[in-house]
Amino acid sequence: MSAIPPSATLSGRINTATRKQHTELNRLLINRLPLALPPNVTTPLLYAKGIVPFARIFVLFEIEWELLTRHVQSKSTAGQTQHDLNIRQWLANLRPQGLARSHRLKNDLQHLRLVGGRNIYSTPELGEKWMKEMRDLMRQKPHVFVAFAWVFYMAVFSGGRWIRQQMAHAGPGFWGAQAQPAPLSIPASEKSATMDEDGDQIVTPDVHGYSFLSFNGDNDGEDLKALFKTRLALAEELLTPGEQQDIIEVAQALFDKSILLVNQLDSKVRRGMLLSRTTRLALPAVLFVLLLLALLQVPSLLRLV
């Protein structure tokens, strides 16, 4: 059997179908990242606001993925066809240990909240309706986990190193390296404080606020990326054409959602800056009016003397 051309693989088809959106999202992020770093700002508040919505997406799909994995491990097969069982078993093993990002993102946000303030969560919401739709979709068509994994994990792999370099240039003072957040409260029965969602031991990196862009080990995630792609290749023979099309369409929808979130954050930041500027301008004006009123009272006061 001849090898499938790269452009005809599921990965290649996702890339082709999302190329325009991918390019647009990259442009938006590259243009905005410098605005969230020195010398344009003095705290990581704006950066944190940009991370929060995407952290929520990671948490959303990684929780659902973990639930599916536990269900597979329980060996419950009620109401499932052999095809369904094969897909679920494959998905339970698709994500290499150490790839999950939620634990690191939660630690990053906890640290950023100490440094940037609680306003980091004043960001565009994902929307309960959208979250419910995605949650229902993942439960009804679990193969769409591939879309979430491809869009968000590949984003960390593809742009993570470059973004980390930009972050590092800001210096440890900007990231509040001395502000140490308390450990996350995680039930001991589920995992230790040093383990991520996959049970992989976390080596705390010296990258406070953006540790989610780093991976354990000497390969900086390249081994995980290669293993993920190898396991994903099984999709060519396991998934039906309809299921592969579902994945492509969800990947497109996720890029659209990401672009929308960036634009919504733009609007929110602009409104905040306008309000702040208005307040700064209004305060001197109010003081001037009060001073003027006081001066107008002087002649009448003098007549009383």
Secondary structure as a PSIPRED ss2 file (coil, helix, strand):
# PSIPRED VFORMAT (PSIPRED V4.0)

   1 M C   1.000  0.000  0.000
   2 S C   1.000  0.000  0.000
   3 A C   1.000  0.000  0.000
   4 I C   1.000  0.000  0.000
   5 P C   1.000  0.000  0.000
   6 P H   0.000  1.000  0.000
   7 S H   0.000  1.000  0.000
   8 A H   0.000  1.000  0.000
   9 T C   1.000  0.000  0.000
  10 L H   0.000  1.000  0.000
  11 S H   0.000  1.000  0.000
  12 G H   0.000  1.000  0.000
  13 R H   0.000  1.000  0.000
  14 I H   0.000  1.000  0.000
  15 N H   0.000  1.000  0.000
  16 T H   0.000  1.000  0.000
  17 A H   0.000  1.000  0.000
  18 T H   0.000  1.000  0.000
  19 R H   0.000  1.000  0.000
  20 K H   0.000  1.000  0.000
  21 Q H   0.000  1.000  0.000
  22 H H   0.000  1.000  0.000
  23 T H   0.000  1.000  0.000
  24 E H   0.000  1.000  0.000
  25 L H   0.000  1.000  0.000
  26 N H   0.000  1.000  0.000
  27 R H   0.000  1.000  0.000
  28 L H   0.000  1.000  0.000
  29 L H   0.000  1.000  0.000
  30 I H   0.000  1.000  0.000
  31 N H   0.000  1.000  0.000
  32 R H   0.000  1.000  0.000
  33 L H   0.000  1.000  0.000
  34 P H   0.000  1.000  0.000
  35 L H   0.000  1.000  0.000
  36 A H   0.000  1.000  0.000
  37 L C   1.000  0.000  0.000
  38 P C   1.000  0.000  0.000
  39 P C   1.000  0.000  0.000
  40 N C   1.000  0.000  0.000
  41 V C   1.000  0.000  0.000
  42 T C   1.000  0.000  0.000
  43 T C   1.000  0.000  0.000
  44 P C   1.000  0.000  0.000
  45 L H   0.000  1.000  0.000
  46 L H   0.000  1.000  0.000
  47 Y H   0.000  1.000  0.000
  48 A H   0.000  1.000  0.000
  49 K H   0.000  1.000  0.000
  50 G H   0.000  1.000  0.000
  51 I H   0.000  1.000  0.000
  52 V H   0.000  1.000  0.000
  53 P H   0.000  1.000  0.000
  54 F H   0.000  1.000  0.000
  55 A H   0.000  1.000  0.000
  56 R H   0.000  1.000  0.000
  57 I H   0.000  1.000  0.000
  58 F H   0.000  1.000  0.000
  59 V H   0.000  1.000  0.000
  60 L H   0.000  1.000  0.000
  61 F H   0.000  1.000  0.000
  62 E H   0.000  1.000  0.000
  63 I H   0.000  1.000  0.000
  64 E H   0.000  1.000  0.000
  65 W H   0.000  1.000  0.000
  66 E H   0.000  1.000  0.000
  67 L H   0.000  1.000  0.000
  68 L H   0.000  1.000  0.000
  69 T H   0.000  1.000  0.000
  70 R H   0.000  1.000  0.000
  71 H H   0.000  1.000  0.000
  72 V H   0.000  1.000  0.000
  73 Q H   0.000  1.000  0.000
  74 S C   1.000  0.000  0.000
  75 K C   1.000  0.000  0.000
  76 S C   1.000  0.000  0.000
  77 T C   1.000  0.000  0.000
  78 A C   1.000  0.000  0.000
  79 G C   1.000  0.000  0.000
  80 Q C   1.000  0.000  0.000
  81 T C   1.000  0.000  0.000
  82 Q H   0.000  1.000  0.000
  83 H H   0.000  1.000  0.000
  84 D H   0.000  1.000  0.000
  85 L H   0.000  1.000  0.000
  86 N H   0.000  1.000  0.000
  87 I H   0.000  1.000  0.000
  88 R H   0.000  1.000  0.000
  89 Q H   0.000  1.000  0.000
  90 W H   0.000  1.000  0.000
  91 L H   0.000  1.000  0.000
  92 A H   0.000  1.000  0.000
  93 N H   0.000  1.000  0.000
  94 L H   0.000  1.000  0.000
  95 R C   1.000  0.000  0.000
  96 P C   1.000  0.000  0.000
  97 Q C   1.000  0.000  0.000
  98 G C   1.000  0.000  0.000
  99 L C   1.000  0.000  0.000
 100 A C   1.000  0.000  0.000
 101 R C   1.000  0.000  0.000
 102 S H   0.000  1.000  0.000
 103 H H   0.000  1.000  0.000
 104 R H   0.000  1.000  0.000
 105 L H   0.000  1.000  0.000
 106 K H   0.000  1.000  0.000
 107 N H   0.000  1.000  0.000
 108 D H   0.000  1.000  0.000
 109 L H   0.000  1.000  0.000
 110 Q H   0.000  1.000  0.000
 111 H H   0.000  1.000  0.000
 112 L H   0.000  1.000  0.000
 113 R H   0.000  1.000  0.000
 114 L H   0.000  1.000  0.000
 115 V H   0.000  1.000  0.000
 116 G H   0.000  1.000  0.000
 117 G C   1.000  0.000  0.000
 118 R H   0.000  1.000  0.000
 119 N H   0.000  1.000  0.000
 120 I H   0.000  1.000  0.000
 121 Y H   0.000  1.000  0.000
 122 S C   1.000  0.000  0.000
 123 T C   1.000  0.000  0.000
 124 P C   1.000  0.000  0.000
 125 E C   1.000  0.000  0.000
 126 L C   1.000  0.000  0.000
 127 G C   1.000  0.000  0.000
 128 E H   0.000  1.000  0.000
 129 K H   0.000  1.000  0.000
 130 W H   0.000  1.000  0.000
 131 M H   0.000  1.000  0.000
 132 K H   0.000  1.000  0.000
 133 E H   0.000  1.000  0.000
 134 M H   0.000  1.000  0.000
 135 R H   0.000  1.000  0.000
 136 D H   0.000  1.000  0.000
 137 L H   0.000  1.000  0.000
 138 M H   0.000  1.000  0.000
 139 R H   0.000  1.000  0.000
 140 Q H   0.000  1.000  0.000
 141 K C   1.000  0.000  0.000
 142 P H   0.000  1.000  0.000
 143 H H   0.000  1.000  0.000
 144 V H   0.000  1.000  0.000
 145 F H   0.000  1.000  0.000
 146 V H   0.000  1.000  0.000
 147 A H   0.000  1.000  0.000
 148 F H   0.000  1.000  0.000
 149 A H   0.000  1.000  0.000
 150 W H   0.000  1.000  0.000
 151 V H   0.000  1.000  0.000
 152 F H   0.000  1.000  0.000
 153 Y H   0.000  1.000  0.000
 154 M H   0.000  1.000  0.000
 155 A H   0.000  1.000  0.000
 156 V H   0.000  1.000  0.000
 157 F H   0.000  1.000  0.000
 158 S H   0.000  1.000  0.000
 159 G H   0.000  1.000  0.000
 160 G H   0.000  1.000  0.000
 161 R H   0.000  1.000  0.000
 162 W H   0.000  1.000  0.000
 163 I H   0.000  1.000  0.000
 164 R H   0.000  1.000  0.000
 165 Q H   0.000  1.000  0.000
 166 Q H   0.000  1.000  0.000
 167 M H   0.000  1.000  0.000
 168 A H   0.000  1.000  0.000
 169 H H   0.000  1.000  0.000
 170 A C   1.000  0.000  0.000
 171 G C   1.000  0.000  0.000
 172 P C   1.000  0.000  0.000
 173 G C   1.000  0.000  0.000
 174 F C   1.000  0.000  0.000
 175 W C   1.000  0.000  0.000
 176 G C   1.000  0.000  0.000
 177 A C   1.000  0.000  0.000
 178 Q C   1.000  0.000  0.000
 179 A C   1.000  0.000  0.000
 180 Q C   1.000  0.000  0.000
 181 P C   1.000  0.000  0.000
 182 A C   1.000  0.000  0.000
 183 P C   1.000  0.000  0.000
 184 L C   1.000  0.000  0.000
 185 S C   1.000  0.000  0.000
 186 I C   1.000  0.000  0.000
 187 P C   1.000  0.000  0.000
 188 A C   1.000  0.000  0.000
 189 S C   1.000  0.000  0.000
 190 E C   1.000  0.000  0.000
 191 K C   1.000  0.000  0.000
 192 S C   1.000  0.000  0.000
 193 A C   1.000  0.000  0.000
 194 T C   1.000  0.000  0.000
 195 M E   0.000  0.000  1.000
 196 D C   1.000  0.000  0.000
 197 E C   1.000  0.000  0.000
 198 D C   1.000  0.000  0.000
 199 G C   1.000  0.000  0.000
 200 D C   1.000  0.000  0.000
 201 Q E   0.000  0.000  1.000
 202 I C   1.000  0.000  0.000
 203 V C   1.000  0.000  0.000
 204 T C   1.000  0.000  0.000
 205 P C   1.000  0.000  0.000
 206 D C   1.000  0.000  0.000
 207 V C   1.000  0.000  0.000
 208 H C   1.000  0.000  0.000
 209 G C   1.000  0.000  0.000
 210 Y C   1.000  0.000  0.000
 211 S H   0.000  1.000  0.000
 212 F H   0.000  1.000  0.000
 213 L H   0.000  1.000  0.000
 214 S C   1.000  0.000  0.000
 215 F C   1.000  0.000  0.000
 216 N C   1.000  0.000  0.000
 217 G C   1.000  0.000  0.000
 218 D C   1.000  0.000  0.000
 219 N C   1.000  0.000  0.000
 220 D C   1.000  0.000  0.000
 221 G C   1.000  0.000  0.000
 222 E H   0.000  1.000  0.000
 223 D H   0.000  1.000  0.000
 224 L H   0.000  1.000  0.000
 225 K H   0.000  1.000  0.000
 226 A H   0.000  1.000  0.000
 227 L H   0.000  1.000  0.000
 228 F H   0.000  1.000  0.000
 229 K H   0.000  1.000  0.000
 230 T H   0.000  1.000  0.000
 231 R H   0.000  1.000  0.000
 232 L H   0.000  1.000  0.000
 233 A C   1.000  0.000  0.000
 234 L C   1.000  0.000  0.000
 235 A H   0.000  1.000  0.000
 236 E H   0.000  1.000  0.000
 237 E H   0.000  1.000  0.000
 238 L H   0.000  1.000  0.000
 239 L C   1.000  0.000  0.000
 240 T C   1.000  0.000  0.000
 241 P H   0.000  1.000  0.000
 242 G H   0.000  1.000  0.000
 243 E H   0.000  1.000  0.000
 244 Q H   0.000  1.000  0.000
 245 Q H   0.000  1.000  0.000
 246 D H   0.000  1.000  0.000
 247 I H   0.000  1.000  0.000
 248 I H   0.000  1.000  0.000
 249 E H   0.000  1.000  0.000
 250 V H   0.000  1.000  0.000
 251 A H   0.000  1.000  0.000
 252 Q H   0.000  1.000  0.000
 253 A H   0.000  1.000  0.000
 254 L H   0.000  1.000  0.000
 255 F H   0.000  1.000  0.000
 256 D H   0.000  1.000  0.000
 257 K H   0.000  1.000  0.000
 258 S H   0.000  1.000  0.000
 259 I H   0.000  1.000  0.000
 260 L H   0.000  1.000  0.000
 261 L H   0.000  1.000  0.000
 262 V H   0.000  1.000  0.000
 263 N H   0.000  1.000  0.000
 264 Q H   0.000  1.000  0.000
 265 L H   0.000  1.000  0.000
 266 D H   0.000  1.000  0.000
 267 S H   0.000  1.000  0.000
 268 K H   0.000  1.000  0.000
 269 V H   0.000  1.000  0.000
 270 R H   0.000  1.000  0.000
 271 R H   0.000  1.000  0.000
 272 G H   0.000  1.000  0.000
 273 M H   0.000  1.000  0.000
 274 L H   0.000  1.000  0.000
 275 L H   0.000  1.000  0.000
 276 S H   0.000  1.000  0.000
 277 R H   0.000  1.000  0.000
 278 T H   0.000  1.000  0.000
 279 T H   0.000  1.000  0.000
 280 R H   0.000  1.000  0.000
 281 L H   0.000  1.000  0.000
 282 A H   0.000  1.000  0.000
 283 L H   0.000  1.000  0.000
 284 P H   0.000  1.000  0.000
 285 A H   0.000  1.000  0.000
 286 V H   0.000  1.000  0.000
 287 L H   0.000  1.000  0.000
 288 F H   0.000  1.000  0.000
 289 V H   0.000  1.000  0.000
 290 L H   0.000  1.000  0.000
 291 L H   0.000  1.000  0.000
 292 L H   0.000  1.000  0.000
 293 L H   0.000  1.000  0.000
 294 A H   0.000  1.000  0.000
 295 L H   0.000  1.000  0.000
 296 L H   0.000  1.000  0.000
 297 Q H   0.000  1.000  0.000
 298 V H   0.000  1.000  0.000
 299 P H   0.000  1.000  0.000
 300 S H   0.000  1.000  0.000
 301 L H   0.000  1.000  0.000
 302 L H   0.000  1.000  0.000
 303 R H   0.000  1.000  0.000
 304 L C   1.000  0.000  0.000
 305 V C   1.000  0.000  0.000
